[in-house]
Amino acid sequence: MKTLAKTMIEKCQFCTANIMANDIFIFQSTGLDHLFLIKCSRCHATLLVRVFVDPCGIVRDELPTDLSAADILTFIPADELTADDVLKAHDWLKTDPDFIDAVLERIQV
């Protein structure tokens, strides 16, 4: 799997350093779906990468992140988000009208 990851992303997209096998952390790897983290040993930029095969071919999604490997591991066993989960969150947000303003205020800081 590290060979696949290294083939897909050979250089850091931020500093162009070569990606080494030690820079790759594999979280999940099934036959057609792979999730791994690349942390550049030079600039310490972190990229969460998912590679999967679908009927159209190989798809690669990349997400720059500040999460550590330990942080990401906390999300992996999580259950799939359902429509009921979204509705519950919406109802909860309606009970606190200042919540959105507080979040937007923190983002702008």
VMD Tcl script that draws the C-alpha trace (Angstrom):
set ca {
  {0.00 0.00 0.00}
  {2.84 2.43 0.75}
  {4.11 1.77 -2.76}
  {0.71 2.75 -4.19}
  {0.63 5.90 -2.05}
  {4.17 6.82 -3.05}
  {3.34 6.23 -6.73}
  {0.22 8.40 -6.51}
  {2.01 11.28 -4.73}
  {5.74 11.42 -5.30}
  {6.42 14.98 -4.10}
  {5.02 17.26 -1.41}
  {2.65 19.68 -3.08}
  {3.81 22.44 -0.71}
  {7.64 22.26 -0.76}
  {8.24 19.68 -3.57}
  {10.32 17.41 -1.31}
  {10.30 13.74 -2.26}
  {7.79 11.70 -0.25}
  {9.45 8.85 1.62}
  {7.83 5.64 2.88}
  {8.22 6.92 6.46}
  {6.04 9.95 5.57}
  {3.01 7.72 4.84}
  {0.56 6.48 7.48}
  {-2.00 3.93 6.26}
  {-5.39 3.97 8.01}
  {-7.53 1.70 5.87}
  {-6.82 -0.43 2.88}
  {-9.43 -2.68 1.37}
  {-9.44 -4.10 -2.12}
  {-10.74 -0.96 -3.81}
  {-10.60 1.75 -1.14}
  {-7.52 3.20 0.58}
  {-7.17 5.98 3.16}
  {-3.77 7.32 4.17}
  {-2.02 10.36 5.55}
  {1.13 11.89 4.13}
  {3.20 14.12 6.41}
  {6.12 15.77 4.66}
  {9.33 15.26 6.61}
  {10.73 18.55 5.31}
  {7.92 21.13 5.71}
  {5.59 19.04 7.95}
  {2.57 19.72 5.74}
  {-0.07 17.03 6.15}
  {-2.34 15.66 3.44}
  {-5.20 13.21 3.97}
  {-5.61 11.10 0.84}
  {-8.31 8.65 -0.24}
  {-7.84 6.52 -3.34}
  {-10.64 4.30 -4.58}
  {-11.74 2.51 -7.69}
  {-15.18 3.11 -9.13}
  {-16.72 2.26 -12.53}
  {-15.08 5.36 -14.07}
  {-11.57 4.43 -12.95}
  {-9.23 5.38 -10.12}
  {-10.27 8.41 -8.08}
  {-7.97 10.30 -5.72}
  {-9.21 12.85 -3.19}
  {-6.68 14.95 -1.28}
  {-7.34 17.21 1.69}
  {-4.69 19.38 3.33}
  {-5.23 19.08 7.08}
  {-3.79 20.01 10.44}
  {-5.07 16.78 12.00}
  {-2.59 14.27 13.31}
  {-2.75 10.55 12.60}
  {-4.18 10.05 16.12}
  {-6.91 12.63 15.45}
  {-7.93 10.92 12.24}
  {-8.08 7.52 13.91}
  {-10.83 8.82 16.21}
  {-13.10 9.36 13.18}
  {-12.53 6.08 11.36}
  {-14.72 3.82 13.53}
  {-17.55 6.38 13.48}
  {-20.92 5.30 12.15}
  {-22.16 6.69 8.87}
  {-23.97 10.03 9.12}
  {-27.71 9.63 8.56}
  {-30.44 12.08 7.59}
  {-31.77 11.82 11.16}
  {-28.35 12.92 12.48}
  {-28.47 16.01 10.28}
  {-32.04 16.83 11.38}
  {-31.08 16.45 15.06}
  {-28.13 18.80 14.56}
  {-30.40 21.28 12.80}
  {-32.92 21.17 15.65}
  {-30.12 21.61 18.19}
  {-28.74 24.63 16.33}
  {-32.21 26.23 16.26}
  {-32.31 26.13 20.08}
  {-29.20 28.35 20.32}
  {-29.53 31.28 17.90}
  {-26.22 32.77 19.08}
  {-24.28 29.62 18.15}
  {-23.83 30.51 14.47}
  {-22.76 34.07 15.33}
  {-20.23 32.72 17.83}
  {-18.77 30.31 15.27}
  {-18.54 33.00 12.59}
  {-16.89 35.34 15.05}
  {-14.23 32.74 15.90}
  {-13.53 32.02 12.23}
  {-12.87 35.69 11.47}
  {-10.32 36.03 14.30}
}
mol new
graphics top color blue
foreach p $ca { graphics top sphere $p radius 0.5 }
foreach p [lrange $ca 0 end-1] q [lrange $ca 1 end] { graphics top cylinder $p $q radius 0.2 }
display resetview
